[in-house]
Amino acid sequence: MDVRPAESSEIDALASLWHAGWTDAHATIVPAELKRVRTLESFRDRLRAGLANVRTLGDIGAPLGLCWVKDSELYQLYVAAHARGTGIASALIADAESRLLNAGFDVAWLACAIGNSRAARFYEKSGWHRARTMTNVLDTPTGTFPLEVWRYEKSLRPGAGLPRC
Ligand SMILES: CC(C)(COP(=O)(O)OP(=O)(O)OC[C@H]1O[C@@H](n2cnc3c(N)ncnc32)[C@H](O)[C@@H]1OP(=O)(O)O)[C@@H](O)C(=O)NCCC(=O)NCCS
């Protein structure tokens, strides 16, 4: 499972994967107002703008997942429905954590929509802990949208948090 940079030729495939995954995970747990603005086109536009930070795996043009880091944030993590439960998410998050550590961050964070239980279970088994709830200010095509989320954090440096002798 080699994680690789996303290519501009696969933006449409990545946008479809992201839009479908976002809808799977969020359709029943976020306000209707947010669902209305999370269109396929909006995901395509965001990918175009941030592609340099997006990593994926699978054949070019047939991505199986995507992961995106932004500063110290694990900003997006999505796996295609048919590829969930296969270890792809673990490969993507391990790659992201090592990029965050190499960028100099000792602690990473992410926002998970309240009630996204599968994602929460995945983060917890990957060593992340739920620190608190917070208001995440989301960018949308019509302006910002404040959403209460679970904030997860993880210490990335090996041995961090252990008692010093
Ligand atoms: C979140 C995501 C990346 C995790 O990848 P994955 O391949 O599904 O992860 P895994 O299958 O390894 O782990 C999921 C865990 O949740 C469990 N699970 C499945 N459905 C669940 C549910 N409804 N509630 C709670 N746990 C659930 C699984 O059994 C598994 O735990 P286990 O390994 O202890 O059995 C993937 O599910 C996904 O893309 N979801 C849609 C998009 C999304 O929510 N992204 C995260 C946004 S914050």
The ligand as an ORCA input file, in Angstrom:
! r2SCAN-3c Opt
* xyz 0 1
  C     -13.129      7.003      8.792
  C     -12.490      6.065      7.784
  C     -11.350      6.784      7.045
  C     -11.874      4.884      8.562
  O     -11.396      3.945      7.642
  P     -11.913      2.404      7.742
  O     -11.246      1.620      6.700
  O     -13.398      2.442      7.748
  O     -11.356      2.043      9.188
  P     -11.329      0.619      9.900
  O     -12.313     -0.320      9.261
  O      -9.907      0.201      9.991
  O     -11.813      1.013     11.358
  C     -13.130      1.381     11.621
  C     -13.537      0.838     12.967
  O     -14.867      1.308     13.280
  C     -15.696      0.170     13.533
  N     -17.034      0.562     13.078
  C     -17.647      0.304     11.918
  N     -18.851      0.880     11.895
  C     -18.999      1.523     13.082
  C     -20.031      2.294     13.680
  N     -21.164      2.551     13.022
  N     -19.823      2.783     14.912
  C     -18.686      2.562     15.584
  N     -17.648      1.829     15.075
  C     -17.827      1.322     13.842
  C     -15.085     -0.961     12.764
  O     -15.491     -2.222     13.268
  C     -13.592     -0.683     13.019
  O     -13.200     -1.007     14.332
  P     -12.436     -2.409     14.668
  O     -11.203     -2.441     13.787
  O     -12.144     -2.297     16.127
  O     -13.398     -3.513     14.329
  C     -13.539      5.525      6.753
  O     -14.543      4.783      7.440
  C     -14.211      6.620      5.960
  O     -13.678      7.079      4.948
  N     -15.405      7.044      6.411
  C     -16.187      8.067      5.716
  C     -15.494      9.415      5.784
  C     -15.144      9.866      7.174
  O     -15.912      9.712      8.121
  N     -13.942     10.444      7.277
  C     -13.460     10.967      8.525
  C     -13.946     12.368      8.696
  S     -13.445     12.992     10.319
*
